[in-house]
């Protein structure tokens, strides 16, 4: 992932406002203010920042991975969800069509 092009060495002062990695850090990192200060002061390098972000993403996506495994282990779950959705959509569509027929005086 592209980082701050002006931060050549790990201890160079960084410019987090122009860094894509930092933009993701703002979303996933609860301690982003400290990270920003450390970056600006050259206390953390881009590689360390990327590693930190990757761990945050791994941890943050763990629940989605678990849900995927659950779905993979229950092959009928998706079919059941689709069938239920189809049934509910059909009920709404039938009611809507009844209202349309009344509105155009077909009933």
N, CA, C and O atoms as CSV, one atom per row, in Angstrom:
chain,resi,resn,atom,element,x,y,z
A,1,UNK,N,N,0.852,-1.160,0.000
A,1,UNK,CA,C,0.000,0.000,0.000
A,1,UNK,C,C,0.908,1.236,0.000
A,1,UNK,O,O,1.907,1.277,0.719
A,2,UNK,N,N,0.567,2.210,-0.784
A,2,UNK,CA,C,1.346,3.439,-0.933
A,2,UNK,C,C,1.318,4.241,0.362
A,2,UNK,O,O,0.260,4.414,0.967
A,3,UNK,N,N,2.478,4.729,0.787
A,3,UNK,CA,C,2.567,5.546,1.996
A,3,UNK,C,C,3.132,6.924,1.655
A,3,UNK,O,O,3.173,7.317,0.489
A,4,UNK,N,N,3.552,7.629,2.652
A,4,UNK,CA,C,4.075,8.988,2.519
A,4,UNK,C,C,5.363,8.999,1.679
A,4,UNK,O,O,6.378,8.465,2.128
A,5,UNK,N,N,5.352,9.584,0.489
A,5,UNK,CA,C,6.549,9.572,-0.363
A,5,UNK,C,C,7.681,10.451,0.176
A,5,UNK,O,O,8.824,10.310,-0.259
A,6,UNK,N,N,7.388,11.344,1.106
A,6,UNK,CA,C,8.401,12.218,1.679
A,6,UNK,C,C,9.100,11.580,2.877
A,6,UNK,O,O,10.105,12.107,3.356
A,7,UNK,N,N,8.591,10.469,3.361
A,7,UNK,CA,C,9.159,9.783,4.519
A,7,UNK,C,C,10.022,8.636,3.995
A,7,UNK,O,O,9.546,7.514,3.818
A,8,UNK,N,N,11.294,8.937,3.751
A,8,UNK,CA,C,12.214,7.966,3.152
A,8,UNK,C,C,12.712,6.971,4.196
A,8,UNK,O,O,12.721,5.763,3.955
A,9,UNK,N,N,13.125,7.477,5.346
A,9,UNK,CA,C,13.623,6.610,6.424
A,9,UNK,C,C,12.586,6.532,7.534
A,9,UNK,O,O,11.733,7.410,7.664
A,10,UNK,N,N,12.666,5.485,8.322
A,10,UNK,CA,C,11.692,5.283,9.395
A,10,UNK,C,C,11.659,6.453,10.370
A,10,UNK,O,O,10.600,6.768,10.913
A,11,UNK,N,N,12.793,7.102,10.601
A,11,UNK,CA,C,12.818,8.190,11.578
A,11,UNK,C,C,12.634,9.585,10.956
A,11,UNK,O,O,12.778,10.592,11.650
A,12,UNK,N,N,12.320,9.648,9.668
A,12,UNK,CA,C,11.985,10.934,9.041
A,12,UNK,C,C,10.612,11.379,9.531
A,12,UNK,O,O,9.745,10.540,9.777
A,13,UNK,N,N,10.400,12.688,9.678
A,13,UNK,CA,C,9.055,13.166,10.026
A,13,UNK,C,C,8.057,12.796,8.924
A,13,UNK,O,O,8.346,12.930,7.735
A,14,UNK,N,N,6.900,12.336,9.340
A,14,UNK,CA,C,5.889,11.918,8.373
A,14,UNK,C,C,4.798,12.943,8.179
A,14,UNK,O,O,4.689,13.915,8.926
A,15,UNK,N,N,3.993,12.708,7.161
A,15,UNK,CA,C,2.864,13.565,6.808
A,15,UNK,C,C,1.626,12.676,6.694
A,15,UNK,O,O,1.211,12.337,5.586
A,16,UNK,N,N,1.036,12.296,7.819
A,16,UNK,CA,C,-0.055,11.325,7.804
A,16,UNK,C,C,-1.284,11.759,7.015
A,16,UNK,O,O,-2.027,10.914,6.515
A,17,UNK,N,N,-1.504,13.057,6.896
A,17,UNK,CA,C,-2.700,13.516,6.184
A,17,UNK,C,C,-2.687,13.150,4.705
A,17,UNK,O,O,-3.736,13.185,4.062
A,18,UNK,N,N,-1.530,12.802,4.149
A,18,UNK,CA,C,-1.457,12.409,2.747
A,18,UNK,C,C,-1.151,10.940,2.546
A,18,UNK,O,O,-0.765,10.529,1.452
A,19,UNK,N,N,-1.319,10.143,3.592
A,19,UNK,CA,C,-0.947,8.729,3.556
A,19,UNK,C,C,-2.191,7.837,3.564
A,19,UNK,O,O,-3.058,7.971,4.428
A,20,UNK,N,N,-2.265,6.942,2.610
A,20,UNK,CA,C,-3.408,6.031,2.514
A,20,UNK,C,C,-3.475,5.105,3.728
A,20,UNK,O,O,-4.559,4.826,4.240
A,21,UNK,N,N,-2.319,4.631,4.186
A,21,UNK,CA,C,-2.285,3.743,5.358
A,21,UNK,C,C,-2.862,4.471,6.568
A,21,UNK,O,O,-3.628,3.894,7.340
A,22,UNK,N,N,-2.497,5.724,6.728
A,22,UNK,CA,C,-3.024,6.494,7.856
A,22,UNK,C,C,-4.538,6.686,7.722
A,22,UNK,O,O,-5.247,6.673,8.729
A,23,UNK,N,N,-5.034,6.859,6.521
A,23,UNK,CA,C,-6.489,7.002,6.323
A,23,UNK,C,C,-7.217,5.768,6.851
A,23,UNK,O,O,-8.273,5.887,7.472
A,24,UNK,N,N,-6.659,4.588,6.606
A,24,UNK,CA,C,-7.252,3.365,7.149
A,24,UNK,C,C,-7.067,3.282,8.660
A,24,UNK,O,O,-7.940,2.785,9.371
A,25,UNK,N,N,-5.934,3.768,9.146
A,25,UNK,CA,C,-5.693,3.787,10.589
A,25,UNK,C,C,-6.771,4.616,11.284
A,25,UNK,O,O,-7.223,4.259,12.372
A,26,UNK,N,N,-7.182,5.713,10.667
A,26,UNK,CA,C,-8.226,6.566,11.257
A,26,UNK,C,C,-9.532,5.796,11.446
A,26,UNK,O,O,-10.306,6.100,12.354
A,27,UNK,N,N,-9.773,4.820,10.608
A,27,UNK,CA,C,-10.998,4.019,10.697
A,27,UNK,C,C,-10.865,2.918,11.745
A,27,UNK,O,O,-11.781,2.698,12.537
A,28,UNK,N,N,-9.739,2.234,11.751
A,28,UNK,CA,C,-9.604,1.017,12.545
A,28,UNK,C,C,-8.815,1.159,13.842
A,28,UNK,O,O,-8.916,0.290,14.708
A,29,UNK,N,N,-8.041,2.217,14.005
A,29,UNK,CA,C,-7.169,2.345,15.167
A,29,UNK,C,C,-7.793,3.266,16.207
A,29,UNK,O,O,-8.074,4.430,15.923
A,30,UNK,N,N,-8.010,2.741,17.415
A,30,UNK,CA,C,-8.606,3.542,18.485
A,30,UNK,C,C,-7.618,4.574,19.036
A,30,UNK,O,O,-8.029,5.569,19.633
A,31,UNK,N,N,-6.338,4.342,18.840
A,31,UNK,CA,C,-5.308,5.244,19.354
A,31,UNK,C,C,-4.633,5.992,18.203
A,31,UNK,O,O,-3.408,6.101,18.156
A,32,UNK,N,N,-5.431,6.494,17.295
A,32,UNK,CA,C,-4.907,7.106,16.076
A,32,UNK,C,C,-4.185,8.428,16.354
A,32,UNK,O,O,-3.282,8.805,15.608
A,33,UNK,N,N,-4.572,9.127,17.406
A,33,UNK,CA,C,-3.919,10.407,17.718
A,33,UNK,C,C,-2.456,10.189,18.085
A,33,UNK,O,O,-1.583,10.936,17.644
A,34,UNK,N,N,-2.192,9.170,18.888
A,34,UNK,CA,C,-0.811,8.846,19.254
A,34,UNK,C,C,-0.027,8.442,18.018
A,34,UNK,O,O,1.119,8.854,17.839
A,35,UNK,N,N,-0.642,7.638,17.170
A,35,UNK,CA,C,0.009,7.206,15.939
A,35,UNK,C,C,0.373,8.406,15.058
A,35,UNK,O,O,1.469,8.470,14.502
A,36,UNK,N,N,-0.549,9.341,14.943
A,36,UNK,CA,C,-0.301,10.535,14.122
A,36,UNK,C,C,0.898,11.315,14.663
A,36,UNK,O,O,1.776,11.727,13.905
A,37,UNK,N,N,0.922,11.509,15.962
A,37,UNK,CA,C,2.034,12.233,16.587
A,37,UNK,C,C,3.348,11.492,16.377
A,37,UNK,O,O,4.361,12.092,16.018
A,38,UNK,N,N,3.320,10.178,16.605
A,38,UNK,CA,C,4.532,9.367,16.417
A,38,UNK,C,C,5.029,9.440,14.978
A,38,UNK,O,O,6.234,9.510,14.737
A,39,UNK,N,N,4.112,9.424,14.035
A,39,UNK,CA,C,4.479,9.515,12.617
A,39,UNK,C,C,5.100,10.873,12.321
A,39,UNK,O,O,6.158,10.958,11.696
A,40,UNK,N,N,4.445,11.923,12.768
A,40,UNK,CA,C,4.940,13.275,12.496
A,40,UNK,C,C,6.310,13.520,13.128
A,40,UNK,O,O,7.118,14.285,12.601
A,41,UNK,N,N,6.561,12.867,14.256
A,41,UNK,CA,C,7.838,13.047,14.953
A,41,UNK,C,C,8.891,12.032,14.514
A,41,UNK,O,O,10.015,12.064,15.015
A,42,UNK,N,N,8.558,11.152,13.609
A,42,UNK,CA,C,9.507,10.167,13.117
A,42,UNK,C,C,9.771,9.037,14.098
A,42,UNK,O,O,10.817,8.391,14.034
A,43,UNK,N,N,8.833,8.795,15.004
A,43,UNK,CA,C,8.993,7.722,15.992
A,43,UNK,C,C,8.544,6.364,15.446
A,43,UNK,O,O,8.882,5.322,16.007
A,44,UNK,N,N,7.792,6.382,14.362
A,44,UNK,CA,C,7.311,5.135,13.743
A,44,UNK,C,C,7.512,5.242,12.235
A,44,UNK,O,O,7.263,6.287,11.635
A,45,UNK,N,N,7.961,4.154,11.639
A,45,UNK,CA,C,8.161,4.126,10.198
A,45,UNK,C,C,6.940,3.577,9.477
A,45,UNK,O,O,6.011,3.059,10.097
A,46,UNK,N,N,6.960,3.701,8.171
A,46,UNK,CA,C,5.824,3.258,7.358
A,46,UNK,C,C,5.617,1.747,7.430
A,46,UNK,O,O,4.480,1.276,7.439
A,47,UNK,N,N,6.705,0.989,7.482
A,47,UNK,CA,C,6.574,-0.473,7.551
A,47,UNK,C,C,5.892,-0.872,8.856
A,47,UNK,O,O,4.997,-1.717,8.857
A,48,UNK,N,N,6.309,-0.272,9.958
A,48,UNK,CA,C,5.683,-0.573,11.251
A,48,UNK,C,C,4.214,-0.158,11.243
A,48,UNK,O,O,3.365,-0.853,11.801
A,49,UNK,N,N,3.922,0.956,10.620
A,49,UNK,CA,C,2.541,1.440,10.526
A,49,UNK,C,C,1.688,0.463,9.715
A,49,UNK,O,O,0.546,0.181,10.077
A,50,UNK,N,N,2.248,-0.051,8.618
A,50,UNK,CA,C,1.533,-1.036,7.796
A,50,UNK,C,C,1.301,-2.328,8.569
A,50,UNK,O,O,0.220,-2.911,8.493
A,51,UNK,N,N,2.304,-2.778,9.310
A,51,UNK,CA,C,2.148,-4.002,10.101
A,51,UNK,C,C,1.075,-3.823,11.157
A,51,UNK,O,O,0.268,-4.722,11.396
A,52,UNK,N,N,1.069,-2.658,11.789
A,52,UNK,CA,C,0.043,-2.351,12.783
A,52,UNK,C,C,-1.343,-2.391,12.146
A,52,UNK,O,O,-2.269,-2.983,12.701
A,53,UNK,N,N,-1.481,-1.763,10.984
A,53,UNK,CA,C,-2.766,-1.746,10.281
A,53,UNK,C,C,-3.188,-3.144,9.877
A,53,UNK,O,O,-4.358,-3.501,10.019
A,54,UNK,N,N,-2.255,-3.943,9.375
A,54,UNK,CA,C,-2.623,-5.296,8.941
A,54,UNK,C,C,-3.145,-6.120,10.117
A,54,UNK,O,O,-4.086,-6.898,9.960
A,55,UNK,N,N,-2.540,-5.953,11.292
A,55,UNK,CA,C,-3.028,-6.691,12.459
A,55,UNK,C,C,-4.413,-6.200,12.874
A,55,UNK,O,O,-5.268,-6.998,13.259
A,56,UNK,N,N,-4.633,-4.893,12.797
A,56,UNK,CA,C,-5.961,-4.345,13.107
A,56,UNK,C,C,-7.011,-4.904,12.150
A,56,UNK,O,O,-8.121,-5.232,12.567
A,57,UNK,N,N,-6.663,-5.012,10.869
A,57,UNK,CA,C,-7.600,-5.561,9.884
A,57,UNK,C,C,-7.858,-7.042,10.129
A,57,UNK,O,O,-8.997,-7.499,10.037
A,58,UNK,N,N,-6.815,-7.786,10.439
A,58,UNK,CA,C,-6.970,-9.215,10.724
A,58,UNK,C,C,-7.907,-9.404,11.914
A,58,UNK,O,O,-8.826,-10.221,11.871
A,59,UNK,N,N,-7.662,-8.638,12.972
A,59,UNK,CA,C,-8.508,-8.743,14.164
A,59,UNK,C,C,-9.938,-8.283,13.876
A,59,UNK,O,O,-10.902,-8.903,14.324
A,60,UNK,N,N,-10.061,-7.186,13.120
A,60,UNK,CA,C,-11.379,-6.634,12.824
A,60,UNK,C,C,-12.236,-7.513,11.925
A,60,UNK,O,O,-13.464,-7.466,11.986
A,61,UNK,N,N,-11.584,-8.310,11.093
A,61,UNK,CA,C,-12.328,-9.166,10.163
A,61,UNK,C,C,-12.538,-10.582,10.697
A,61,UNK,O,O,-13.120,-11.422,10.011
A,62,UNK,N,N,-12.073,-10.849,11.904
A,62,UNK,CA,C,-12.186,-12.195,12.477
A,62,UNK,C,C,-13.639,-12.648,12.574
A,62,UNK,O,O,-13.947,-13.804,12.285
A,63,UNK,N,N,-14.530,-11.751,12.977
A,63,UNK,CA,C,-15.940,-12.145,13.113
A,63,UNK,C,C,-16.550,-12.490,11.752
A,63,UNK,O,O,-17.397,-13.379,11.661
A,64,UNK,N,N,-16.126,-11.797,10.701
A,64,UNK,CA,C,-16.626,-12.116,9.363
A,64,UNK,C,C,-16.121,-13.485,8.897
A,64,UNK,O,O,-16.848,-14.236,8.246
A,65,UNK,N,N,-14.869,-13.797,9.238
A,65,UNK,CA,C,-14.331,-15.110,8.877
A,65,UNK,C,C,-15.087,-16.226,9.598
A,65,UNK,O,O,-15.369,-17.274,9.017
A,66,UNK,N,N,-15.409,-15.989,10.873
A,66,UNK,CA,C,-16.175,-16.977,11.638
A,66,UNK,C,C,-17.550,-17.188,11.028
A,66,UNK,O,O,-18.007,-18.324,10.896
A,67,UNK,N,N,-18.212,-16.098,10.655
A,67,UNK,CA,C,-19.535,-16.192,10.042
A,67,UNK,C,C,-19.459,-16.952,8.721
A,67,UNK,O,O,-20.342,-17.752,8.411
A,68,UNK,N,N,-18.414,-16.707,7.949
A,68,UNK,CA,C,-18.247,-17.420,6.681
A,68,UNK,C,C,-18.087,-18.919,6.916
A,68,UNK,O,O,-18.676,-19.730,6.201
A,69,UNK,N,N,-17.291,-19.284,7.914
A,69,UNK,CA,C,-17.123,-20.707,8.239
A,69,UNK,C,C,-18.448,-21.326,8.651
A,69,UNK,O,O,-18.763,-22.454,8.271
A,70,UNK,N,N,-19.222,-20.580,9.430
A,70,UNK,CA,C,-20.537,-21.063,9.858
A,70,UNK,C,C,-21.436,-21.330,8.647
A,70,UNK,O,O,-22.129,-22.345,8.587
A,71,UNK,N,N,-21.413,-20.416,7.701
A,71,UNK,CA,C,-22.224,-20.577,6.489
A,71,UNK,C,C,-21.721,-21.754,5.664
A,71,UNK,O,O,-22.514,-22.540,5.145
A,72,UNK,N,N,-20.402,-21.874,5.542
A,72,UNK,CA,C,-19.830,-22.989,4.780
A,72,UNK,C,C,-20.190,-24.335,5.405
A,72,UNK,O,O,-20.375,-25.322,4.693
A,73,UNK,N,N,-20.287,-24.375,6.719
A,73,UNK,CA,C,-20.603,-25.624,7.417
A,73,UNK,C,C,-22.093,-25.933,7.420
A,73,UNK,O,O,-22.485,-27.051,7.753
A,74,UNK,N,N,-22.927,-24.972,7.058
A,74,UNK,CA,C,-24.368,-25.179,7.027
A,74,UNK,C,C,-24.863,-24.831,5.620
A,74,UNK,O,O,-25.334,-23.722,5.364
A,75,UNK,N,N,-24.745,-25.793,4.732
A,75,UNK,CA,C,-25.064,-25.553,3.310
A,75,UNK,C,C,-26.512,-25.127,3.089
A,75,UNK,O,O,-26.794,-24.415,2.125
A,76,UNK,N,N,-27.426,-25.539,3.946
A,76,UNK,CA,C,-28.841,-25.201,3.768
A,76,UNK,C,C,-29.171,-23.789,4.239
A,76,UNK,O,O,-30.234,-23.266,3.904
A,77,UNK,N,N,-28.299,-23.171,4.997
A,77,UNK,CA,C,-28.580,-21.848,5.554
A,77,UNK,C,C,-28.860,-20.816,4.466
A,77,UNK,O,O,-29.837,-20.073,4.558
A,78,UNK,N,N,-28.026,-20.763,3.451
A,78,UNK,CA,C,-28.212,-19.784,2.375
A,78,UNK,C,C,-29.514,-20.055,1.629
A,78,UNK,O,O,-30.261,-19.125,1.325
A,79,UNK,N,N,-29.786,-21.315,1.335
A,79,UNK,CA,C,-31.039,-21.659,0.656
A,79,UNK,C,C,-32.250,-21.265,1.502
A,79,UNK,O,O,-33.243,-20.761,0.977
A,80,UNK,N,N,-32.163,-21.498,2.813
A,80,UNK,CA,C,-33.264,-21.131,3.711
A,80,UNK,C,C,-33.475,-19.619,3.744
A,80,UNK,O,O,-34.611,-19.145,3.724
A,81,UNK,N,N,-32.380,-18.865,3.794
A,81,UNK,CA,C,-32.470,-17.395,3.806
A,81,UNK,C,C,-33.085,-16.897,2.503
A,81,UNK,O,O,-33.961,-16.031,2.518
A,82,UNK,N,N,-32.629,-17.441,1.377
A,82,UNK,CA,C,-33.176,-17.032,0.076
A,82,UNK,C,C,-34.652,-17.393,-0.052
A,82,UNK,O,O,-35.445,-16.606,-0.569
A,83,UNK,N,N,-35.012,-18.562,0.412
A,83,UNK,CA,C,-36.408,-18.999,0.340
A,83,UNK,C,C,-37.306,-18.104,1.187
A,83,UNK,O,O,-38.392,-17.719,0.754
A,84,UNK,N,N,-36.857,-17.780,2.377
A,84,UNK,CA,C,-37.624,-16.891,3.248
A,84,UNK,C,C,-37.750,-15.504,2.627
A,84,UNK,O,O,-38.826,-14.906,2.662
A,85,UNK,N,N,-36.664,-14.990,2.061
A,85,UNK,CA,C,-36.702,-13.687,1.409
A,85,UNK,C,C,-37.644,-13.664,0.224
A,85,UNK,O,O,-38.358,-12.686,0.004
A,86,UNK,N,N,-37.641,-14.755,-0.545
A,86,UNK,CA,C,-38.536,-14.869,-1.703
A,86,UNK,C,C,-39.986,-14.835,-1.251
A,86,UNK,O,O,-40.822,-14.174,-1.866
A,87,UNK,N,N,-40.277,-15.548,-0.179
A,87,UNK,CA,C,-41.649,-15.612,0.340
A,87,UNK,C,C,-42.119,-14.230,0.801
A,87,UNK,O,O,-43.231,-13.808,0.486
A,88,UNK,N,N,-41.262,-13.532,1.549
A,88,UNK,CA,C,-41.638,-12.206,2.047
A,88,UNK,C,C,-41.760,-11.196,0.913
A,88,UNK,O,O,-42.653,-10.349,0.934
A,89,UNK,N,N,-40.873,-11.274,-0.078
A,89,UNK,CA,C,-40.934,-10.364,-1.226
A,89,UNK,C,C,-42.206,-10.602,-2.034
A,89,UNK,O,O,-42.826,-9.658,-2.525
A,90,UNK,N,N,-42.584,-11.858,-2.166
A,90,UNK,CA,C,-43.799,-12.195,-2.922
A,90,UNK,C,C,-45.023,-11.607,-2.241
A,90,UNK,O,O,-45.916,-11.088,-2.911
A,91,UNK,N,N,-45.075,-11.682,-0.913
A,91,UNK,CA,C,-46.210,-11.121,-0.173
A,91,UNK,C,C,-46.315,-9.609,-0.386
A,91,UNK,O,O,-47.409,-9.086,-0.599
A,92,UNK,N,N,-45.189,-8.915,-0.329
A,92,UNK,CA,C,-45.180,-7.466,-0.537
A,92,UNK,C,C,-45.579,-7.137,-1.972
A,92,UNK,O,O,-46.352,-6.208,-2.205
A,93,UNK,N,N,-45.057,-7.891,-2.925
A,93,UNK,CA,C,-45.368,-7.641,-4.335
A,93,UNK,C,C,-46.853,-7.866,-4.621
A,93,UNK,O,O,-47.470,-7.098,-5.359
A,94,UNK,N,N,-47.419,-8.911,-4.038
A,94,UNK,CA,C,-48.847,-9.178,-4.250
A,94,UNK,C,C,-49.702,-8.051,-3.685
A,94,UNK,O,O,-50.675,-7.641,-4.318
A,95,UNK,N,N,-49.356,-7.546,-2.510
A,95,UNK,CA,C,-50.094,-6.434,-1.917
A,95,UNK,C,C,-49.964,-5.191,-2.785
A,95,UNK,O,O,-50.949,-4.490,-3.018
A,96,UNK,N,N,-48.763,-4.916,-3.262
A,96,UNK,CA,C,-48.531,-3.754,-4.119
A,96,UNK,C,C,-49.346,-3.862,-5.404
A,96,UNK,O,O,-49.963,-2.887,-5.832
A,97,UNK,N,N,-49.350,-5.038,-6.017
A,97,UNK,CA,C,-50.105,-5.217,-7.260
A,97,UNK,C,C,-51.611,-5.071,-7.018
A,97,UNK,O,O,-52.328,-4.576,-7.886
A,98,UNK,N,N,-52.088,-5.491,-5.861
A,98,UNK,CA,C,-53.502,-5.309,-5.543
A,98,UNK,C,C,-53.834,-3.817,-5.460
A,98,UNK,O,O,-54.880,-3.381,-5.940
A,99,UNK,N,N,-52.940,-3.040,-4.849
A,99,UNK,CA,C,-53.143,-1.592,-4.754
A,99,UNK,C,C,-53.096,-0.952,-6.138
A,99,UNK,O,O,-53.860,-0.027,-6.416
A,100,UNK,N,N,-52.210,-1.434,-7.006
A,100,UNK,CA,C,-52.109,-0.890,-8.360
A,100,UNK,C,C,-53.389,-1.198,-9.125
A,100,UNK,O,O,-53.930,-0.330,-9.811
A,101,UNK,N,N,-53.868,-2.414,-9.011
A,101,UNK,CA,C,-55.112,-2.796,-9.742
A,101,UNK,C,C,-56.296,-1.951,-9.275
A,101,UNK,O,O,-57.128,-1.544,-10.085
A,102,UNK,N,N,-56.369,-1.690,-7.979
A,102,UNK,CA,C,-57.445,-0.829,-7.459
A,102,UNK,C,C,-57.285,0.591,-7.995
A,102,UNK,O,O,-58.268,1.226,-8.376
A,103,UNK,N,N,-56.054,1.088,-8.025
A,103,UNK,CA,C,-55.804,2.457,-8.472
A,103,UNK,C,C,-56.177,2.659,-9.934
A,103,UNK,O,O,-56.663,3.728,-10.305
A,104,UNK,N,N,-55.956,1.639,-10.774
A,104,UNK,CA,C,-56.292,1.788,-12.192
A,104,UNK,C,C,-57.643,1.147,-12.525
A,104,UNK,O,O,-57.999,0.956,-13.688
A,105,UNK,N,N,-58.376,0.824,-11.459
A,105,UNK,CA,C,-59.750,0.328,-11.545
A,105,UNK,C,C,-59.879,-0.981,-12.322
A,105,UNK,O,O,-60.797,-1.152,-13.125
A,106,UNK,N,N,-58.953,-1.893,-12.073
A,106,UNK,CA,C,-59.055,-3.235,-12.636
A,106,UNK,C,C,-59.734,-4.171,-11.660
A,106,UNK,O,O,-60.042,-5.309,-12.016
A,107,UNK,N,N,-59.975,-3.728,-10.449
A,107,UNK,CA,C,-60.675,-4.555,-9.433
A,107,UNK,C,C,-61.994,-3.969,-9.078
A,107,UNK,O,O,-62.713,-4.525,-8.247
